[in-house]
Amino acid sequence: MAEITPLRGEGRTVGRISGLWGECLAEFFGTFVLIVFGDGVVAMAVAALPSSGRTATPITIFVGAGDWLLIAFGWAFAVAMGIWVAGGVSGAHINPAVTLALAVRRKFPWRSVGPYMIAQVIGAFVAAALVFLLFHNAIDAFNLAAKTPKSSGQALATYSIFATFPAKYFAGSNWFPLIDEIVLTAFLLIFVVAITDDRNLLPGSNLVPLAIGFAVFAIGASLGANTGYGINPARDFGPRLFAYFAGWGKVALPGSYSAPGFHFTGYFWIPIVGPFIGGIIGVLLYDFFIGDVLHARLKQQTGGVPEPVPVGEAGPERPTGEVI
């Protein structure tokens, strides 16, 4: 494919995008793809299908497990597509919690952590804007039928297209949702480093992105209802910030909602802090229970351990460190 003429030509600009700047472009675009299809599937379930006349009433959502499975599958494939798009350039972290965890335990360069995270958040924000553009008619129709205008602070259903919130049974507590986000993101990183560890059962035929997508599906289908499984600070904060500017107000930032029997306050920091903590815990757990064993066996077999490729410095032949 080297014969394809670059859009920018062969001048100095092409040289400038071969390093960190090019990786950040890939992180932006990979996260953009992730959020367009992830938030898009929620928009389908929450607003587009009901407002299009395809459900029993204009406000019928989440009937049984069907809609939840639709969302879980949608996010799984969104993750896979985002990784396939960006993996050959940046490793497709597309998640600040992944970037931080890989810097802590996988030799990802610390100088790249901040730029990657900024690119991921911006990509998520822009993607949320596109989802709003595509679905604003459906969103307005749903809010009108449900009598929950965005500015009222009660439009929780349509806000959920963009970002997460805790389940009603937490009764306003932030501590249990924080624990939930830590645990779920720990599992995410366990799966990510296991799937991308070439000392382990590495998926073949470029199936790593799909395997990570299945990991996200497993988390969402089995454990996701408590907090909506944010497990990605960029995935939550970028669209949350857009939702605030688009008129959802306090339900987006600072993340406060109040209705009979259901309330939460100042929730916005939970899907940011929880995943950062959980990601580090996850990669440490994997290395303690699995990674060190693989290391010991390899050292015993070869008399030494080859230096691993620093995650995030992937070339087109071997993407590494991919994830949501």
SERO-4910 file (N, C-alpha, C, O; in steps of 0.05 Angstrom, whole numbers):
BEGIN
 pado doro    nc1    nc2    nc3   cac1   cac2   cac3    cc1    cc2    cc3    oc1    oc2    oc3
  Met    A     16    -24      0      0      0      0     17     25      0      6     47      1
  Ala    A     43     22     -1     61     46      1     59     64    -23     67     87    -22
  Glu    A     47     53    -45     46     69    -69     23     90    -69     21    106    -87
  Ile    A      6     89    -48    -16    108    -46     -5    136    -41     11    140    -22
  Thr    A    -12    155    -57     -2    182    -54    -15    196    -30    -40    196    -29
  Pro    A      0    207    -11    -12    219     12    -27    245      5    -19    259    -14
  Leu    A    -49    250     19    -65    274     14    -48    299     17    -52    319      3
  Arg    A    -29    299     36    -13    322     42     11    325     22     27    344     25
  Gly    A     13    306      3     37    307    -14     61    295      0     58    282     21
  Glu    A     85    299    -11    109    287      0    127    308     14    151    303     18
  Gly    A    115    330     22    131    352     34    136    348     63    134    326     74
  Arg    A    144    370     76    152    369    105    129    361    123    133    349    144
  Thr    A    104    367    115     81    360    132     79    330    137     74    322    159
  Val    A     84    314    116     83    285    120    104    276    140     99    258    156
  Gly    A    128    288    139    149    281    158    141    287    187    148    273    205
  Arg    A    126    309    190    118    318    217     98    299    230     97    297    254
  Ile    A     82    285    213     61    268    225     70    239    229     54    222    235
  Ser    A     96    234    225    106    206    228    110    199    257    113    175    263
  Gly    A    111    219    275    117    213    303     93    217    321     71    208    315
  Leu    A     97    231    344     76    233    364     52    248    353     29    240    359
  Trp    A     56    268    336     33    283    325     15    264    309     -9    266    310
  Gly    A     27    247    293     12    228    278     -3    208    295    -26    200    290
  Glu    A     10    199    317     -3    181    336    -27    195    349    -48    182    353
  Cys    A    -25    220    355    -47    235    367    -70    238    347    -94    236    355
  Leu    A    -64    242    322    -85    243    302   -100    216    301   -124    215    299
  Ala    A    -85    194    303    -97    168    303   -114    163    328   -136    152    326
  Glu    A   -105    172    351   -120    170    376   -146    186    374   -167    177    382
  Phe    A   -144    210    363   -168    227    359   -188    212    341   -211    210    348
  Phe    A   -178    202    319   -197    190    300   -208    163    309   -231    157    305
  Gly    A   -191    147    322   -200    122    333   -221    126    355   -241    112    356
  Thr    A   -217    146    372   -237    152    393   -262    164    381   -284    158    390
  Phe    A   -259    180    360   -282    190    345   -299    168    335   -324    168    338
  Val    A   -287    148    322   -302    125    312   -316    110    335   -339    103    333
  Leu    A   -301    105    357   -312     92    380   -338    105    390   -358     92    394
  Ile    A   -337    132    393   -359    146    405   -382    149    386   -406    148    394
  Val    A   -377    154    360   -399    156    341   -416    131    341   -440    133    342
  Phe    A   -403    108    341   -419     83    341   -428     74    368   -448     60    371
  Gly    A   -413     81    389   -421     74    416   -445     92    425   -465     81    433
  Asp    A   -441    118    424   -463    136    431   -486    133    411   -510    136    418
  Gly    A   -479    126    386   -499    123    366   -518    100    372   -542    102    368
  Val    A   -508     78    382   -526     55    388   -544     62    412   -567     53    413
  Val    A   -535     78    431   -552     87    453   -574    106    442   -597    104    451
  Ala    A   -566    124    424   -586    141    412   -607    125    397   -631    133    398
  Met    A   -600    104    384   -619     86    371   -639     75    391   -663     76    386
  Ala    A   -628     64    413   -645     51    432   -663     70    447   -686     65    453
  Val    A   -652     93    454   -666    112    472   -685    131    456   -707    135    465
  Ala    A   -676    141    434   -692    162    420   -701    154    392   -725    158    386
  Ala    A   -684    144    376   -691    140    348   -712    118    344   -731    123    329
  Leu    A   -709     95    356   -729     74    353   -756     82    365   -776     79    351
  Pro    A   -757     92    389   -783    101    400   -796    123    383   -820    122    377
  Ser    A   -780    143    376   -791    166    362   -798    160    333   -813    175    320
  Ser    A   -788    138    322   -794    131    294   -819    114    292   -826    107    270
  Gly    A   -832    108    314   -856     91    314   -850     62    314   -868     46    309
  Arg    A   -826     54    321   -819     25    320   -821     12    348   -813    -11    350
  Thr    A   -831     26    367   -836     14    394   -865     19    401   -880     34    387
  Ala    A   -874      7    423   -902      8    431   -912     36    435   -935     43    427
  Thr    A   -895     54    447   -903     82    450   -879     99    444   -856     89    442
  Pro    A   -882    125    440   -860    143    434   -839    145    456   -818    157    452
  Ile    A   -845    135    480   -826    136    502   -820    109    513   -810    107    536
  Thr    A   -825     88    498   -819     60    507   -789     54    502   -781     52    479
  Ile    A   -774     51    523   -746     44    521   -739     23    542   -753     20    562
  Phe    A   -718      8    537   -707    -12    556   -729    -31    566   -734    -34    590
  Val    A   -742    -44    546   -762    -65    553   -747    -91    555   -738   -102    535
  Gly    A   -744   -102    579   -729   -126    583   -700   -123    577   -689   -101    579
  Ala    A   -687   -145    569   -658   -145    564   -651   -137    535   -628   -133    529
  Gly    A   -671   -136    518   -665   -132    489   -650   -107    483   -629   -108    469
  Asp    A   -659    -84    494   -645    -59    488   -617    -59    500   -599    -48    489
  Trp    A   -614    -71    524   -588    -72    536   -568    -88    520   -545    -81    517
  Leu    A   -578   -110    508   -561   -126    491   -554   -111    465   -531   -113    456
  Leu    A   -573    -96    454   -567    -79    431   -545    -60    438   -526    -57    422
  Ile    A   -546    -47    460   -525    -28    468   -499    -42    473   -478    -32    465
  Ala    A   -500    -65    487   -475    -79    493   -461    -88    467   -436    -86    464
  Phe    A   -476    -99    448   -465   -107    422   -454    -82    407   -433    -83    395
  Gly    A   -470    -60    408   -462    -36    393   -435    -25    403   -418    -18    388
  Trp    A   -432    -24    430   -407    -14    441   -384    -34    435   -361    -25    430
  Ala    A   -390    -60    435   -368    -79    429   -358    -75    401   -333    -74    397
  Phe    A   -376    -72    382   -366    -68    354   -355    -40    350   -337    -36    334
  Ala    A   -364    -21    366   -352      6    364   -323      5    373   -306     18    361
  Val    A   -318    -10    394   -290    -13    404   -273    -26    382   -251    -17    376
  Ala    A   -283    -48    371   -268    -63    351   -262    -45    327   -239    -45    317
  Met    A   -282    -30    318   -277    -13    294   -257      9    300   -240     16    284
  Gly    A   -259     21    324   -240     42    331   -212     32    332   -193     46    324
  Ile    A   -208      7    342   -181     -4    343   -171    -11    315   -148     -6    309
  Trp    A   -188    -23    299   -180    -29    271   -172     -4    256   -153     -5    240
  Val    A   -186     18    261   -180     43    247   -153     54    255   -137     62    238
  Ala    A   -147     55    281   -124     70    291   -101     52    300    -79     63    305
  Gly    A   -105     26    302    -85      9    315    -58      9    302    -38      7    316
  Gly    A    -56     11    275    -31      9    262    -13     34    266     11     33    261
  Val    A    -25     56    276    -10     80    280     -3     84    309     21     88    316
  Ser    A    -22     84    327    -18     91    355    -21     68    374    -16     71    398
  Gly    A    -29     44    364    -36     23    383    -65     24    391    -75      6    404
  Ala    A    -79     46    384   -108     49    389   -115     45    419   -131     27    425
  His    A   -103     61    436   -112     60    464   -141     69    466   -157     56    480
  Ile    A   -147     91    453   -173    105    453   -187    105    480   -212    104    482
  Asn    A   -171    107    501   -181    107    528   -158    117    547   -138    104    549
  Pro    A   -162    140    560   -140    150    578   -132    130    600   -109    130    608
  Ala    A   -151    114    610   -144     95    630   -125     74    620   -107     64    634
  Val    A   -129     66    595   -111     47    582    -83     60    578    -63     48    584
  Thr    A    -83     85    569    -57     99    564    -41    100    590    -17     95    590
  Leu    A    -55    108    612    -41    110    638    -31     83    647     -8     81    656
  Ala    A    -48     63    646    -40     36    655    -16     25    639      2     13    650
  Leu    A    -16     30    613      6     20    596     32     36    601     54     25    598
  Ala    A     29     61    610     53     76    617     65     65    644     89     65    647
  Val    A     47     57    662     56     47    688     70     20    685     90     15    698
  Arg    A     60      2    668     70    -26    667     79    -36    640     88    -59    638
  Arg    A     75    -21    618     81    -31    592    100    -13    576    101    -15    551
  Lys    A    115      3    589    136     20    577    126     39    556    141     48    538
  Phe    A    100     46    557     90     67    540    103     93    549    103     98    573
  Pro    A    114    109    531    129    133    540    112    154    554     91    162    544
  Trp    A    121    162    578    106    181    594    102    208    579     82    222    584
  Arg    A    121    215    562    118    241    548     94    241    529     84    262    521
  Ser    A     84    217    522     61    215    503     34    213    518     13    215    505
  Val    A     35    209    544     10    205    559     -9    228    557    -32    225    549
  Gly    A      1    252    563    -16    276    562    -27    281    534    -52    285    531
  Pro    A    -10    282    513    -21    286    486    -41    265    477    -61    272    465
  Tyr    A    -37    240    484    -56    219    477    -83    225    491   -104    224    477
  Met    A    -83    231    516   -108    236    531   -123    260    519   -147    259    516
  Ile    A   -109    281    513   -122    305    501   -135    298    475   -157    305    469
  Ala    A   -120    283    458   -131    275    432   -156    257    436   -175    260    421
  Gln    A   -155    240    455   -178    222    460   -203    238    469   -225    233    459
  Val    A   -199    257    487   -222    273    497   -234    290    474   -258    291    471
  Ile    A   -216    302    458   -226    319    436   -241    301    416   -262    309    406
  Gly    A   -230    278    410   -244    260    391   -271    252    401   -290    250    386
  Ala    A   -274    247    427   -299    239    439   -319    263    438   -343    259    432
  Phe    A   -309    287    443   -327    311    442   -337    315    414   -361    320    410
  Val    A   -320    314    394   -328    318    366   -348    296    357   -367    302    343
  Ala    A   -343    272    366   -361    250    359   -388    254    371   -409    249    357
  Ala    A   -390    263    395   -415    269    408   -431    290    392   -455    289    390
  Ala    A   -416    310    382   -429    331    366   -441    319    341   -463    327    333
  Leu    A   -427    300    328   -438    287    304   -463    271    311   -482    271    296
  Val    A   -462    256    333   -485    240    341   -509    258    346   -531    251    337
  Phe    A   -504    281    359   -526    300    363   -537    310    337   -562    313    333
  Leu    A   -520    316    318   -528    326    292   -546    305    278   -567    312    266
  Leu    A   -538    280    279   -553    259    266   -580    253    279   -599    245    266
  Phe    A   -581    256    306   -604    246    321   -620    269    335   -637    263    351
  His    A   -614    294    330   -627    315    346   -657    316    341   -672    323    359
  Asn    A   -666    308    317   -695    307    313   -708    286    330   -729    290    342
  Ala    A   -696    262    332   -706    241    348   -705    248    378   -723    242    393
  Ile    A   -683    261    386   -680    270    414   -702    290    421   -714    287    442
  Asp    A   -706    309    404   -726    329    410   -754    317    411   -770    324    428
  Ala    A   -759    298    393   -786    285    393   -790    269    418   -812    269    430
  Phe    A   -769    255    427   -771    239    452   -775    257    476   -793    252    493
  Asn    A   -760    279    478   -763    297    501   -791    310    501   -802    314    522
  Leu    A   -801    316    477   -828    327    476   -849    308    485   -867    315    501
  Ala    A   -847    283    476   -866    262    484   -864    256    514   -885    251    527
  Ala    A   -840    256    524   -836    250    553   -840    274    571   -839    272    595
  Lys    A   -843    298    559   -846    323    574   -822    328    591   -824    336    614
  Thr    A   -798    324    579   -773    328    594   -755    346    576   -736    335    565
  Pro    A   -760    371    574   -742    388    559   -714    388    570   -710    385    595
  Lys    A   -694    391    553   -666    389    562   -660    409    585   -646    401    604
  Ser    A   -671    433    583   -664    453    603   -676    448    630   -670    462    649
  Ser    A   -694    429    632   -708    424    657   -691    409    678   -698    409    702
  Gly    A   -669    398    669   -653    381    687   -666    354    692   -656    339    709
  Gln    A   -687    347    677   -700    321    680   -697    303    656   -708    281    656
  Ala    A   -683    312    635   -681    297    610   -659    276    613   -641    275    597
  Leu    A   -662    259    633   -642    239    639   -640    218    616   -618    209    610
  Ala    A   -662    210    605   -662    189    585   -645    198    560   -628    183    551
  Thr    A   -651    221    550   -636    230    526   -607    238    533   -589    236    516
  Tyr    A   -603    248    557   -575    253    566   -559    228    566   -535    228    560
  Ser    A   -572    205    572   -557    180    574   -545    171    547   -528    153    546
  Ile    A   -554    184    525   -542    178    499   -512    185    500   -496    172    487
  Phe    A   -505    205    516   -478    216    515   -460    207    537   -436    203    533
  Ala    A   -470    204    561   -453    197    584   -468    181    604   -492    175    600
  Thr    A   -455    173    625   -465    153    644   -476    166    669   -471    189    675
  Phe    A   -491    149    684   -501    157    711   -505    132    727   -507    110    716
  Pro    A   -507    135    754   -510    111    771   -538    100    771   -557    115    766
  Ala    A   -541     75    778   -567     63    781   -583     74    804   -571     84    824
  Lys    A   -609     72    803   -627     83    823   -621     71    851   -623     85    871
  Tyr    A   -615     45    851   -612     31    877   -588     40    893   -585     31    916
  Phe    A   -570     56    882   -548     67    898   -557     90    916   -542     99    933
  Ala    A   -581    100    912   -594    120    929   -576    145    933   -575    156    955
  Gly    A   -563    153    911   -548    178    912   -519    175    922   -504    195    921
  Ser    A   -511    151    930   -483    148    939   -464    148    915   -471    136    894
  Asn    A   -442    161    918   -421    160    897   -400    139    902   -385    132    884
  Trp    A   -398    128    927   -376    110    933   -380     83    920   -360     71    910
  Phe    A   -404     72    921   -408     46    908   -405     48    877   -393     30    866
  Pro    A   -415     69    864   -409     72    836   -379     75    830   -369     64    810
  Leu    A   -364     88    848   -335     91    844   -322     63    845   -305     57    829
  Ile    A   -330     47    865   -319     20    867   -326      4    842   -309    -11    831
  Asp    A   -350      7    832   -359     -7    808   -341      0    784   -332    -17    769
  Glu    A   -336     26    780   -320     35    757   -291     25    760   -278     18    741
  Ile    A   -281     24    785   -254     14    789   -253    -16    782   -234    -24    768
  Val    A   -272    -32    791   -272    -60    786   -275    -66    756   -260    -83    745
  Leu    A   -294    -53    743   -299    -59    715   -275    -51    697   -269    -65    678
  Thr    A   -263    -28    704   -240    -20    688   -216    -38    694   -199    -43    676
  Ala    A   -214    -48    718   -193    -68    724   -196    -92    706   -177   -103    695
  Phe    A   -221   -102    704   -225   -125    686   -219   -118    657   -207   -134    642
  Leu    A   -226    -94    649   -220    -85    621   -190    -87    616   -182    -98    596
  Leu    A   -174    -77    634   -144    -78    630   -133   -106    632   -115   -113    618
  Ile    A   -145   -122    649   -137   -150    650   -141   -163    623   -123   -177    613
  Phe    A   -164   -159    612   -170   -170    585   -152   -159    564   -142   -173    547
  Val    A   -148   -132    564   -132   -119    543   -103   -130    543    -93   -137    523
  Val    A    -91   -130    567    -63   -139    567    -60   -169    562    -40   -178    552
  Ala    A    -81   -184    570    -80   -213    564    -82   -217    534    -68   -234    522
  Ile    A   -100   -203    521   -105   -207    492    -82   -197    476    -77   -208    454
  Thr    A    -68   -177    485    -45   -166    469    -18   -176    478      2   -168    467
  Asp    A    -17   -194    497      8   -205    507     17   -228    489      5   -249    489
  Asp    A     39   -224    474     47   -245    455     60   -268    469     68   -288    456
  Arg    A     63   -267    495     72   -291    510     49   -309    517     53   -332    525
  Asn    A     25   -298    515      0   -313    522    -13   -323    496      0   -326    476
  Leu    A    -39   -328    497    -54   -339    474    -62   -316    457    -86   -308    456
  Leu    A    -44   -304    442    -49   -281    425    -68   -288    402    -62   -307    387
  Pro    A    -90   -273    399   -108   -279    376    -93   -275    350    -77   -257    347
  Gly    A   -100   -292    330    -87   -291    304   -103   -276    284   -126   -268    290
  Ser    A    -92   -273    260   -106   -261    237   -119   -234    243   -141   -228    235
  Asn    A   -104   -217    257   -113   -190    263   -140   -190    278   -156   -172    273
  Leu    A   -144   -209    295   -170   -211    310   -168   -198    337   -187   -199    353
  Val    A   -146   -185    344   -143   -172    370   -165   -151    374   -177   -151    396
  Pro    A   -171   -133    355   -193   -114    359   -219   -127    365   -234   -118    383
  Leu    A   -226   -148    351   -252   -162    356   -252   -175    384   -272   -174    397
  Ala    A   -229   -186    391   -228   -198    418   -232   -178    440   -245   -183    460
  Ile    A   -220   -154    437   -224   -133    457   -252   -123    456   -264   -117    477
  Gly    A   -264   -122    433   -293   -115    431   -310   -135    447   -328   -127    461
  Phe    A   -304   -161    444   -318   -181    459   -314   -178    489   -332   -182    505
  Ala    A   -290   -169    497   -285   -164    525   -302   -142    536   -313   -144    558
  Val    A   -305   -121    520   -323    -99    528   -352   -108    529   -367   -100    547
  Phe    A   -360   -125    510   -387   -137    511   -391   -153    536   -412   -150    549
  Ala    A   -372   -169    544   -374   -185    568   -378   -167    593   -394   -173    610
  Ile    A   -362   -146    594   -365   -128    617   -393   -115    617   -405   -113    638
  Gly    A   -402   -105    594   -428    -92    593   -451   -110    598   -469   -103    613
  Ala    A   -450   -134    587   -472   -153    589   -474   -165    617   -496   -170    628
  Ser    A   -451   -169    630   -451   -183    656   -450   -163    680   -461   -170    701
  Leu    A   -438   -140    677   -433   -123    700   -441    -93    695   -436    -77    712
  Gly    A   -453    -87    673   -455    -59    665   -477    -42    676   -475    -18    675
  Ala    A   -498    -54    688   -521    -38    695   -516    -19    719   -531      1    721
  Asn    A   -497    -24    736   -493     -8    760   -487     21    753   -498     40    764
  Thr    A   -469     25    733   -461     52    727   -461     58    697   -452     79    688
  Gly    A   -471     39    681   -470     43    652   -443     37    640   -438     45    617
  Tyr    A   -426     25    656   -398     17    649   -384     38    631   -379     34    608
  Gly    A   -378     61    644   -363     82    631   -335     72    623   -328     74    600
  Ile    A   -320     62    642   -294     49    639   -275     64    620   -256     52    610
  Asn    A   -279     89    615   -263    105    596   -268    134    602   -289    145    594
  Pro    A   -249    148    614   -253    177    620   -260    194    596   -276    212    598
  Ala    A   -247    188    573   -253    204    549   -281    198    539   -295    216    530
  Arg    A   -288    173    539   -315    165    530   -337    179    545   -358    185    534
  Asp    A   -332    183    571   -353    196    588   -350    226    588   -370    240    584
  Phe    A   -326    237    592   -324    266    596   -327    282    570   -340    303    571
  Gly    A   -316    272    548   -319    287    523   -348    291    515   -357    314    511
  Pro    A   -364    269    513   -393    273    508   -408    287    530   -427    301    524
  Arg    A   -400    283    555   -413    297    577   -410    327    574   -429    342    578
  Leu    A   -386    335    567   -380    364    563   -397    374    540   -408    396    541
  Phe    A   -399    359    518   -416    367    496   -445    370    505   -458    389    498
  Ala    A   -455    350    520   -483    351    529   -488    375    546   -510    387    544
  Tyr    A   -469    383    562   -472    408    578   -476    432    559   -495    448    563
  Phe    A   -459    435    540   -461    458    521   -486    456    504   -496    476    494
  Ala    A   -495    431    499   -519    427    481   -545    431    496   -566    430    484
  Gly    A   -544    437    522   -568    444    536   -578    426    558   -599    432    570
  Trp    A   -564    404    564   -574    386    585   -567    397    613   -577    386    633
  Gly    A   -550    417    615   -546    431    640   -534    413    662   -515    398    658
  Lys    A   -546    416    686   -534    404    710   -534    373    709   -517    361    723
  Val    A   -551    361    694   -551    332    693   -525    322    680   -516    300    685
  Ala    A   -513    339    663   -487    333    651   -464    342    669   -448    325    676
  Leu    A   -464    366    675   -444    378    693   -457    395    714   -471    414    707
  Pro    A   -453    390    740   -434    371    751   -443    342    753   -430    325    765
  Gly    A   -466    336    740   -476    309    741   -495    305    765   -490    289    782
  Ser    A   -516    321    764   -536    320    787   -564    317    775   -571    329    755
  Tyr    A   -580    301    789   -607    295    781   -624    289    805   -614    276    824
  Ser    A   -649    298    804   -666    293    827   -695    288    817   -706    304    803
  Ala    A   -706    265    825   -733    257    819   -743    240    842   -726    229    857
  Pro    A   -769    237    846   -779    220    868   -766    192    867   -770    177    848
  Gly    A   -752    185    888   -739    158    890   -714    155    874   -703    133    873
  Phe    A   -703    176    862   -679    173    846   -664    199    845   -675    220    836
  His    A   -640    199    855   -624    223    854   -594    216    855   -586    195    865
  Phe    A   -578    234    845   -549    233    848   -538    261    845   -551    278    833
  Thr    A   -515    266    857   -504    293    858   -474    293    852   -459    276    862
  Gly    A   -465    312    835   -437    315    830   -423    290    820   -402    283    829
  Tyr    A   -436    276    801   -426    249    793   -404    250    773   -391    230    768
  Phe    A   -399    273    760   -381    274    736   -353    262    741   -341    252    722
  Trp    A   -343    264    766   -316    255    770   -313    225    773   -291    214    770
  Ile    A   -335    211    778   -334    182    783   -323    167    758   -305    150    761
  Pro    A   -334    172    734   -324    157    710   -297    167    700   -288    158    679
  Ile    A   -285    186    714   -258    195    708   -238    182    727   -220    168    719
  Val    A   -242    186    753   -224    176    773   -225    146    775   -204    133    776
  Gly    A   -249    134    775   -252    105    777   -236     90    756   -221     72    763
  Pro    A   -239     96    730   -224     82    710   -194     85    712   -179     66    706
  Phe    A   -184    109    720   -155    112    723   -145     94    745   -124     81    741
  Ile    A   -159     92    767   -150     74    789   -152     45    780   -134     29    783
  Gly    A   -175     38    768   -180     11    760   -161      1    739   -153    -23    740
  Gly    A   -154     18    720   -136     10    699   -109      1    710    -98    -19    702
  Ile    A    -98     17    729    -72     10    741    -75    -16    757    -57    -33    756
  Ile    A    -96    -19    772   -100    -43    788   -102    -68    769    -91    -89    775
  Gly    A   -116    -64    747   -120    -87    728    -94    -97    717    -89   -121    716
  Val    A    -77    -79    707    -51    -87    695    -33    -99    717    -17   -118    711
  Leu    A    -34    -89    741    -18   -101    763    -28   -129    770    -12   -147    775
  Leu    A    -54   -133    771    -65   -159    776    -58   -180    755    -50   -202    761
  Tyr    A    -59   -171    730    -52   -189    708    -23   -198    711    -16   -221    708
  Asp    A     -5   -178    716     23   -185    718     29   -202    742     46   -220    741
  Phe    A     15   -198    764     20   -214    788     11   -243    784     26   -261    791
  Phe    A    -13   -247    773    -23   -274    770    -15   -289    744    -13   -313    744
  Ile    A    -10   -274    723     -5   -286    697     21   -277    685     38   -294    677
  Gly    A     26   -251    683     49   -241    670     76   -251    681     94   -258    666
  Asp    A     77   -251    708    102   -260    720    107   -290    715    130   -298    712
  Val    A     85   -305    714     88   -334    708     98   -338    680    116   -354    675
  Leu    A     87   -323    661     96   -324    633    125   -316    631    141   -328    616
  His    A    133   -295    645    160   -285    645    179   -307    656    200   -312    644
  Ala    A    171   -319    678    189   -340    690    192   -363    671    214   -374    668
  Arg    A    170   -372    658    172   -395    640    190   -388    615    206   -404    607
  Leu    A    186   -364    605    202   -356    582    232   -354    589    249   -363    573
  Lys    A    237   -343    612    265   -341    621    277   -369    625    300   -374    619
  Gln    A    261   -387    636    271   -414    640    277   -428    614    296   -443    611
  Gln    A    260   -424    594    262   -437    568    285   -426    551    298   -440    536
  Thr    A    289   -399    553    308   -387    535    333   -377    548    353   -370    535
  Gly    A    333   -376    575    356   -366    589    357   -335    590    377   -324    599
  Gly    A    337   -322    580    335   -293    580    309   -285    568    295   -300    554
  Val    A    301   -260    573    276   -250    563    280   -227    544    293   -208    551
  Pro    A    270   -229    519    274   -206    500    258   -182    509    237   -184    522
  Glu    A    269   -159    503    256   -134    510    229   -132    495    229   -135    470
  Pro    A    207   -126    509    182   -123    495    181    -97    478    195    -78    485
  Val    A    165    -97    457    161    -73    441    146    -53    458    125    -59    468
  Pro    A    156    -28    462    141     -8    477    113     -4    465    110      2    442
  Val    A     93     -7    482     66     -4    473     61     24    463     68     43    476
  Gly    A     47     27    440     42     53    429     61     61    407     56     79    392
  Glu    A     83     46    405    102     51    384     99     29    363    119     18    353
  Ala    A     74     24    355     68      3    337     71     12    308     66     35    302
  Gly    A     80     -6    292     81      0    263     58    -14    249     42    -27    263
  Pro    A     57    -12    223     35    -24    209     35    -54    209     14    -67    204
  Glu    A     58    -67    216     59    -96    216     50   -108    243     41   -131    243
  Arg    A     52    -93    265     45   -105    291     33    -84    309     48    -73    325
  Pro    A      7    -80    308     -5    -62    327     -3    -73    355     -6    -97    359
  Thr    A      2    -56    375      3    -65    402    -12    -47    420    -15    -23    414
  Gly    A    -21    -57    443    -33    -41    463    -60    -30    456    -68     -8    466
  Glu    A    -76    -44    439   -101    -33    430   -122    -34    452   -120    -52    469
  Val    A   -141    -16    452   -166    -19    467   -184      4    464   -179     24    450
  Ile    A   -207      0    478   -227     21    479   -215     46    493   -229     66    497
***
